[in-house]
Amino acid sequence: MNQLQSADAAVIGGGIIGLATAYHLARRGRKVVLFERNTGAVGASVRNFGLLWPIGQPPGVAYERALRSRETWRELARAAGFGLHENGSLHLAYAADEWAVLEEFAATAAGNGYGGCGLLSPRAALEKSPGVQAAGLRGALWSPSEMTVDPREAVAALPAYLAGKFGVTFRFGTAVNGIDFPGIRTRDERWRVGEVYVCGGADFETLYPEVFAGLPLTRCKLQMMRTAPQPGGWRLGPTLCGGLTLRHYAAFRHCPSLASLHERVRREQPWVDQWGIHVMVTQNGAGELVIGDSHEYGLCPSPFDQPAIDQRILEYLVTFARVPDLRIAQRWHGVYPKPTNGATELVLHPEPGVTMINGLGGAGMTLSFGLAEEVIAGTYAPPEGGFQTK
Ligand SMILES: Cc1cc2nc3c(=O)[nH]c(=O)nc-3n(C[C@H](O)[C@H](O)[C@H](O)COP(=O)(O)OP(=O)(O)OC[C@H]3O[C@@H](n4cnc5c(N)ncnc54)[C@H](O)[C@@H]3O)c2cc1C
């Protein structure tokens, strides 16, 4: 057996939550080792849109956390050398109930702390993006706060930066199969650490399975697509989404007209709730359009994708977006853990010295750096109705 090695902190999981945790630990001068089972991260953190999406978060703690995360993403993109586009977002309204929700949101936006967003006329929306479908457009909500990264690029660049700048030790291709705190044993090594952060994403079976087993938590499978780079350097500008997105994000829940929007969609488009579809399109630095997504819940997601879901997503997309080349170059699905009690995250201490950070659902890119900072700085407070820290 190899010699015993030591670190102040071990992070398990090389997705965005593990990387954000390692960053905030290392910035505070801690000696960190990060273990990732695969030879590179291949989980939700590289399968997502790459959207840093404050506008979708509920007002208050989550929105503020998203804004703090956003600042860190900005700093890290510069320092680690990955692309980040401050492209903002447009929510496009074509139906009367969609426009009513946008008006209600906009009327309360400043009071709820959503800075800088406002309603646009159809003409002003078309000026923001050449990708907006003009036919039937009633207007749009513009928000400047959203940004886009290519998650494959960002998640690949961060380990090299953290190793070079802060001396974080990375052990890729290294599963942690059990923790005997303060000891960690891997196939080849033994470590003694001061604290452990378990950021294992959708793996609920390997570490502390007894803790996961008792939690109101499920998994969510999402289907996604990507085009080839758009011809002639065509740029979409802001990320675009349509009326279905207003049903998806908590930020719009207080809008009175949401009820009739829900009702109409249930009546006219039953496939939307059958597959949990809402549709967004963004563009990465390579010019590719990233399009999704669906939401199918259950602890054992099917390994088999459904072409009918992709078809519905593309049919809905063209109701609000016009792009030069919609031929799909890649299709995939991703899976993330999703609290079923409405919590926005899970931060638990299964035993003294060990912290689990998980359960950020569809907002892990958006909230990662802000949440990790609160946990490491000791300022994190579990929300009412969320998971309670023991
Ligand atoms: C299709 C899709 C689209 C999304 N779009 C967005 C978006 O646009 N914006 C946004 O904010 N969020 C988005 N999300 C959500 C976001 O991607 C996730 O919340 C986030 O990536 C979760 O990060 P994570 O580090 O917890 O999990 P993961 O990325 O899954 O990382 C966990 C890692 O832990 C490793 N691991 C687990 N157990 C062990 C072990 N025992 N030993 C060693 N390693 C281990 C795994 O191999 C894995 O690499 C999306 C998610 C999906 C799936």
The ligand as a MOL file (V3000), in Angstrom:
LIG
                    3D

  0  0  0     0  0            999 V3000
M  V30 BEGIN CTAB
M  V30 COUNTS 53 58 0 0 0
M  V30 BEGIN ATOM
M  V30 1 C -29.2750 18.6920 -20.0670 0
M  V30 2 C -28.9970 19.6180 -18.9400 0
M  V30 3 C -29.0920 20.9890 -19.1220 0
M  V30 4 C -28.8140 21.8470 -18.0660 0
M  V30 5 N -28.7430 23.1860 -18.3060 0
M  V30 6 C -28.2930 24.0190 -17.3160 0
M  V30 7 C -28.0340 25.3730 -17.5770 0
M  V30 8 O -28.1090 25.8250 -18.7060 0
M  V30 9 N -27.7240 26.1900 -16.5470 0
M  V30 10 C -27.5820 25.7010 -15.2650 0
M  V30 11 O -27.3440 26.5060 -14.3570 0
M  V30 12 N -27.6960 24.3890 -15.0170 0
M  V30 13 C -28.0370 23.5350 -15.9920 0
M  V30 14 N -28.1580 22.2050 -15.7570 0
M  V30 15 C -27.9030 21.7180 -14.4020 0
M  V30 16 C -26.4040 21.5500 -14.1270 0
M  V30 17 O -25.7670 20.9940 -15.2450 0
M  V30 18 C -26.2220 20.6740 -12.8820 0
M  V30 19 O -26.9600 21.2200 -11.8000 0
M  V30 20 C -24.7620 20.6030 -12.4760 0
M  V30 21 O -23.9580 20.2800 -13.5780 0
M  V30 22 C -24.5610 19.5900 -11.3550 0
M  V30 23 O -23.1780 19.5510 -11.0930 0
M  V30 24 P -22.5590 18.4470 -10.1600 0
M  V30 25 O -21.1320 18.7670 -10.0190 0
M  V30 26 O -23.4070 18.3190 -8.9360 0
M  V30 27 O -22.8170 17.0670 -10.9460 0
M  V30 28 P -22.0040 16.3240 -12.1000 0
M  V30 29 O -21.6550 17.2220 -13.2030 0
M  V30 30 O -22.8120 15.1240 -12.4370 0
M  V30 31 O -20.6660 15.9120 -11.4050 0
M  V30 32 C -20.5930 14.9250 -10.3940 0
M  V30 33 C -19.2770 14.1990 -10.5710 0
M  V30 34 O -19.0030 13.3920 -9.4410 0
M  V30 35 C -18.3200 12.2330 -9.8890 0
M  V30 36 N -18.4660 11.2230 -8.8440 0
M  V30 37 C -19.6290 10.7670 -8.2950 0
M  V30 38 N -19.3590 9.8840 -7.3320 0
M  V30 39 C -18.0080 9.7580 -7.2670 0
M  V30 40 C -17.1330 8.9720 -6.4600 0
M  V30 41 N -17.6050 8.1550 -5.5220 0
M  V30 42 N -15.7940 9.0830 -6.6390 0
M  V30 43 C -15.3040 9.9230 -7.5800 0
M  V30 44 N -16.1040 10.6850 -8.3810 0
M  V30 45 C -17.4220 10.6020 -8.2120 0
M  V30 46 C -19.0410 11.8810 -11.1830 0
M  V30 47 O -18.2360 11.0640 -12.0010 0
M  V30 48 C -19.2920 13.2670 -11.7700 0
M  V30 49 O -18.2790 13.6680 -12.6760 0
M  V30 50 C -28.4670 21.3250 -16.7870 0
M  V30 51 C -28.3740 19.9440 -16.6120 0
M  V30 52 C -28.6240 19.0930 -17.6670 0
M  V30 53 C -28.4820 17.6120 -17.4480 0
M  V30 END ATOM
M  V30 BEGIN BOND
M  V30 1 1 1 2
M  V30 2 1 2 3
M  V30 3 2 2 52
M  V30 4 2 3 4
M  V30 5 1 4 5
M  V30 6 1 4 50
M  V30 7 2 5 6
M  V30 8 1 6 7
M  V30 9 1 6 13
M  V30 10 2 7 8
M  V30 11 1 7 9
M  V30 12 1 9 10
M  V30 13 2 10 11
M  V30 14 1 10 12
M  V30 15 2 12 13
M  V30 16 1 13 14
M  V30 17 1 14 15
M  V30 18 1 14 50
M  V30 19 1 15 16
M  V30 20 1 16 17
M  V30 21 1 16 18
M  V30 22 1 18 19
M  V30 23 1 18 20
M  V30 24 1 20 21
M  V30 25 1 20 22
M  V30 26 1 22 23
M  V30 27 1 23 24
M  V30 28 2 24 25
M  V30 29 1 24 26
M  V30 30 1 24 27
M  V30 31 1 27 28
M  V30 32 2 28 29
M  V30 33 1 28 30
M  V30 34 1 28 31
M  V30 35 1 31 32
M  V30 36 1 32 33
M  V30 37 1 33 34
M  V30 38 1 33 48
M  V30 39 1 34 35
M  V30 40 1 35 36
M  V30 41 1 35 46
M  V30 42 1 36 37
M  V30 43 1 36 45
M  V30 44 2 37 38
M  V30 45 1 38 39
M  V30 46 1 39 40
M  V30 47 2 39 45
M  V30 48 1 40 41
M  V30 49 2 40 42
M  V30 50 1 42 43
M  V30 51 2 43 44
M  V30 52 1 44 45
M  V30 53 1 46 47
M  V30 54 1 46 48
M  V30 55 1 48 49
M  V30 56 2 50 51
M  V30 57 1 51 52
M  V30 58 1 52 53
M  V30 END BOND
M  V30 END CTAB
M  END
